[in-house]
Amino acid sequence: MNFLKKNTKNLIFLSLFLFSSSTVQAETPAMEQIVILQSAFNRCMLEEKLLTKKQLMTMTSQGAEVNPELFNPVMEILENGGTKFQKEGQDIFINKLGGCKNFLRTFISTTMKEDSEEIIKLLDKQGLNDDLLGREKSYFDKKQRVVFCKEPLPEFTLNYNSNPSDKEVATLCSCIWNKFPEGRWEREEARRLFKGGQPNMQTKSLGDRFGKSLRVCGGYEL
């Protein structure tokens, strides 16, 4: 994903928007603020497990070939960790947009306009938009006797006499989802089915793994 070899005009625009709309007003963001904004992107990529540190270092190195003033300091933060001041600055940018995933969506759509659709699709396979796919909460429908998960999992049943609380269902759904590793086919297949995709050969394999996860996570004991 070589999308950091771009000029910084859109990055400056985003920095202007976020920085001037915060409690501190600024007509022109300093390079220090733009560095913090770019480092916040790296931080969120790591926290959301969308890219590895090695991948980010490669991308940042590519950016440094075009704009060393920006990306060399960003590389230093990536390698050594930010200072307290830099981390607080990252928090301002990230919190302003409602957390890492919303920050990443805004960052990508604003600064990488030509490539943003393709990049979002690639990151979606890694889980960027999981929070947009699921339901507001996990719950057990007593009339249908069916579990609906907040995570993008197809609904499922438990034992006939099961009557779990919403808290128990939330724990169960989270446990099952976390049994499917990041970046593996299980999550991709679950998302595809959740979106209404038709069953295929891989669906059966997912069903087998889902059943094992349901048992390990204590679903049949509720």
N, C-alpha and C positions, 0 to 999 in steps of 0.2 A: 504494500500500500504506500506508494511513493507520492503522497499528496502534500508534503511539507515544502517542496521546492516551488513555492509561490511567493509573490510579493506580499508585503505586510499591510497593504491598504485596508483590506477587509478586517484584519486582526485589529488594526488601530481603530476602525469604526466600532467594532464590538467593545473594545476597551473603553472607548469614549462613552458609549451608551451605558455600560454597566457602572463605570467609575463615576460619571456625572450624575447618575440616578441614585447613587448611594448617599450616605450622610455627608460625604466629602464631595464638593463640587470641583470640577476641573474642565477647562476649555480644551486643553490638549494633554492627553495622558503622557507621562514621561515613559521612556524606554523601560524603566524599572517596573512600572505597572504592566506594561505589555509582556515583559518577561514573566511576571507573576501569573498573568492570565494564561500564557502558554504552558507554564509549569502546572497550573491547575488542571489543564487538559490532560497532561501526563499523569497527574495524581489520580484523576477520576478513571482514566483508562486502567490503571493498576488496581484501584480499589474495586472496580466493577469486574475485574479479571477479563477484560476484553483484549488486552495486549500484554505481552510480557515485558519486563524491563529491557531485555535484550532487543526486542523488536522496537521499542520506543527509542532506545539509544541509537539504533541504526537509522531510524527516521529522523531523529534530531541531528545526527551527523550529516545527513543529506541536506537538511535545512541550513546547517551551518556553512555549507559550501556556497549557498546563495546569500545568506544574511548572517554573517558571524556575530554581528553586534547583538542580535536577538538570541540566536540559538546556542552560542557558546555559554552564556550564563545559564540558559535553560538546561544545557547538558550538565553543568556543574551542580545544579539543584537536583537533577535526576540521579547523578552519581553519588552525591554526598548527603542528600537530604536538605531541605530548606531551613533557613533560620526561623526563629519564632515570628519575626516580622513578616517574612515571606509566607509562612503557613497561615497567619492571620489574614493576610491579603488574599490568599487562595480561598479561605473560608468566606470572605465577603462576596467574592465572585460566585462561588458555588451556591451559597445560601440564597443569594439574590434571585437565582433561577430555580430554587426549590429542590436542590440536591444534585448529585452527580449526573444522573441519567438525563435530567432536563438540561443541565449545563452542557453536556456533551451534544445533545441534539441541537441546541442553539448555537454552540460553537461551530459545529460542522456545517449546519445550514447557512450560517452567516459568513464564515471565513472560507469555506470550500464550495462555493455555490455551484460551479460547473460539475464537480464530482460528488456533491453531497448525497444525491439519491443512490448512487452506486455504493458509496461508503456506508451509508445507513443500512443498506441491504446486507453488506458483508458483515457488519457488526451485529445485525439482527440475528444472524446465525450463531453468534457468540452470546446472545442474551440481552442486548441493549434494550430491546423493546418488550422484554418479559412483563414489565409492569403495565404495559398498555394492552396486553393480550388477556390477562386474567380477569377475574371478577373482583368486586370491591372487597369481598371477604369470603372466607371459607365457611360453609354451613351444611347442616344435615336437614334435608327436606323430609319431615316426618310423614307427610302424606304419600309421597312417592317412595320414601325410604331409600333415598339416593343422596350420595355425598357430592357436593359441588365445591371445588377447590378454588382458592384465590389464584393459585398458580395455573398456567395454561395446561391443565390436565383434563382429559375427558372425564365426565361424571362416572361414578361407580357405586356399587352396592356393598353392603357389609352383611354380617349374619342377620337372619330374619328378626331376631329379638334385639338387635343393636339399637341403642338410643343415646348416641354420644352428644356431649355438649359442644357448643361452638368452639370453645377453647380446645377440647380434645380433637375436634376435626381440624382446626388450624394447625395443631402440632403434627397430626397425622399427614396432612397434605404437604407440609413443609418437609417432613422426614422423607416422604416418597420422592418429592422433587429433587431433594439433595442427594438421593441415591443415584441419580442420573448425572454423571460428571459433566462439567462445563466443556463445551466444544465437541461433545460426542453426539452420535446419531440419535440417541434416545430422546434428548430434549428437542432436537429438530423435528423428529417424527411426532412427538407429543404436540408441538406447536402446530404442525401441519394438520393433524386430526382436529385440534381445537378450533382451527379456522374453517373446518368443514371439509377437509380433504377426504377422499375416498380411501378405504382400507386397501393395503397392498401386502406383498410378502413380508415387508419389514414390520408391518403392524402386528403380525402374529408374534414376532420376536419381542416387540415392545410389550405385548400382552403378557408374555411369559415373565419378563423382567419386572413388569408392574406387579404381577401377582406375588413374586418373591419379595419385592419391596414392601408390599402391603402387609405381608406376613411378618417380616422382620420389624416393621414399624409398629406392630401391635394392633393392626386394624381389625383383626378377627377377635380381639379380646375386648373390644369396646361394647 
